[in-house]
Amino acid sequence: MEAAACGCPVVATAASPLPDLLGDGGLYVDPGSTAEIRAALERVLEDPDLRAKMSAAASTAAAGLSWDEPARRLLALIRGPKDLPPER
């Protein structure tokens, strides 16, 4: 997420929440596949148009995230279920 917040294209594991959080800001690979990791890195490094699109998407996705809501939900859990806000 830190890289995305800086507008950096991301190559990340598909076995994480990052695909849902970053969308088109990342390329997602099987973390156990060196071939997939290599191919994704080569794609990002060799394609300036892809890099630009991923950079813009990563920045947009990261800008939509904040600690405010998770912090409120954690505090409500600590205080007790009656204070927990409804799911969105």
SULPE-V507660 format. One record per backbone hydrogen bond with DSSP energy under -0.5 kcal/mol. CO is the residue of the C=O (numbers start at 0). NH is the residue of the N-H. E is the energy in kcal/mol with one decimal. If there is no record, write none. Layout:
BEGIN
co=CO nh=NH e=E
co=CO nh=NH e=E
END
This chain:
BEGIN
co=0 nh=4 e=-2.6
co=1 nh=5 e=-1.0
co=2 nh=5 e=-0.6
co=2 nh=7 e=-2.6
co=3 nh=6 e=-2.0
co=9 nh=11 e=-0.6
co=9 nh=26 e=-2.7
co=11 nh=28 e=-2.5
co=13 nh=15 e=-1.2
co=15 nh=18 e=-0.5
co=16 nh=19 e=-0.6
co=16 nh=20 e=-1.9
co=17 nh=21 e=-3.4
co=17 nh=22 e=-0.6
co=18 nh=22 e=-1.5
co=21 nh=24 e=-2.4
co=22 nh=25 e=-1.3
co=24 nh=9 e=-1.8
co=26 nh=11 e=-2.4
co=28 nh=13 e=-2.8
co=28 nh=30 e=-0.6
co=29 nh=32 e=-2.1
co=31 nh=33 e=-0.8
co=32 nh=36 e=-2.2
co=33 nh=37 e=-2.6
co=34 nh=38 e=-2.5
co=35 nh=39 e=-2.5
co=36 nh=40 e=-2.5
co=37 nh=41 e=-2.8
co=38 nh=42 e=-2.4
co=39 nh=43 e=-2.3
co=40 nh=44 e=-2.6
co=41 nh=45 e=-2.4
co=42 nh=46 e=-1.3
co=45 nh=47 e=-0.6
co=46 nh=50 e=-2.5
co=47 nh=51 e=-2.3
co=48 nh=52 e=-2.4
co=49 nh=53 e=-3.1
co=50 nh=54 e=-2.8
co=51 nh=55 e=-2.2
co=52 nh=56 e=-2.4
co=53 nh=57 e=-2.9
co=54 nh=58 e=-2.4
co=55 nh=59 e=-2.2
co=56 nh=60 e=-2.5
co=57 nh=61 e=-2.6
co=58 nh=62 e=-2.1
co=59 nh=63 e=-1.0
co=60 nh=63 e=-0.6
co=61 nh=64 e=-1.5
co=66 nh=70 e=-2.5
co=67 nh=71 e=-2.4
co=68 nh=72 e=-2.5
co=69 nh=73 e=-2.4
co=70 nh=74 e=-2.4
co=71 nh=75 e=-2.3
co=72 nh=76 e=-2.2
co=73 nh=77 e=-2.3
co=74 nh=78 e=-2.4
co=75 nh=79 e=-2.2
co=79 nh=82 e=-1.9
co=80 nh=83 e=-1.5
END
